[in-house]
Amino acid sequence: MASKKPNILQRRVTGAVKPTEEYHADTKVDKKEKKSPAMPKNQKKSIKVSAETYKDMNVLKTIEQVNFDYEIIQLLIDQYYKDMTTEQQRRYTVLRENI
């Protein structure tokens, strides 16, 4: 028995929609390269430290009220540099420039 409800597939007319351009199947597939977002300069490297050292860094970050690990590391380097003799400071500067 035929259904009296209209069926969308039955109403389809072949060739009712004409494309504006012809379809050509390309064998070459264009792949979009995923570009990683540009990393800030201060986040390009990573270092591994022990859990105890990391805990000490977090305590120092809290005391100095800084947010990032690299900031507290820079503070420690600056403090160490101040405690060096002038000869050690010159040596440090030369080595740093040549690396």
C-alpha atoms as one frame of an Amber mdcrd trajectory, in Angstrom:
protein
   0.000   0.000   0.000   1.460   3.373  -0.966   1.933   5.962   1.700   0.109
   9.241   1.270   2.878  11.202   3.046   5.194  13.058   0.664   8.680  11.604
   0.510  11.580  13.972  -0.044  13.529  11.427  -2.047  10.636  10.887  -4.408
  10.369  14.625  -5.104  14.034  14.945  -6.083  14.512  15.928  -9.683  17.745
  14.864 -11.349  19.836  17.832 -12.449  17.730  20.395 -10.609  20.804  22.152
  -9.232  23.443  23.092 -11.752  26.984  23.691 -10.468  28.705  26.939 -11.326
  32.033  25.123 -11.879  32.840  21.626 -12.970  34.264  19.282 -10.339  37.725
  17.908 -11.051  39.106  15.266  -8.717  42.706  16.063  -7.883  45.085  13.286
  -7.004  47.221  15.766  -5.093  45.762  16.555  -1.694  46.679  19.886  -0.169
  47.652  19.403   3.433  47.707  22.398   5.687  50.760  22.449   7.879  50.047
  22.982  11.507  52.098  25.865  12.718  52.772  25.964  16.377  52.087  29.338
  17.858  55.168  31.473  18.174  56.667  30.749  21.556  57.683  33.669  23.675
  61.431  34.035  23.933  61.449  33.145  27.618  59.757  29.773  27.044  61.971
  28.207  24.394  64.028  25.961  26.682  63.226  23.702  29.567  65.327  22.428
  32.409  64.851  19.509  34.749  65.276  20.027  38.458  64.719  17.792  41.433
  61.520  17.979  43.435  63.410  19.516  46.355  64.919  22.257  44.158  61.505
  22.953  42.634  60.013  23.309  46.119  62.809  25.736  47.065  62.146  27.750
  43.900  58.448  27.974  44.729  59.258  29.245  48.227  61.589  31.881  46.753
  58.943  32.842  44.181  56.460  33.384  47.010  58.913  35.468  49.047  59.958
  37.608  46.066  56.387  37.747  44.710  57.261  36.675  41.171  55.092  34.493
  38.966  57.473  32.653  36.680  60.328  30.230  37.252  62.630  32.046  34.852
  62.275  35.229  36.898  63.449  33.582  40.098  66.297  31.854  38.249  67.393
  35.237  36.876  67.261  36.729  40.377  69.477  33.920  41.666  71.961  34.405
  38.822  72.085  38.146  39.439  72.719  37.589  43.145  75.446  35.069  42.400
  77.035  37.508  39.934  77.119  40.247  42.597  79.003  37.940  44.968  81.730
  37.153  42.396  85.125  38.788  42.384  85.888  41.182  39.523  88.082  38.552
  37.864  85.260  35.981  38.029  82.805  38.568  36.676  85.062  39.262  33.672
  85.469  35.538  33.053  81.701  35.031  33.305  81.062  37.866  30.835  83.577
  36.507  28.315  82.206  32.969  28.550  78.619  34.188  28.271  79.387  36.188
  25.113  81.164  33.265  23.460  78.507  30.620  24.059
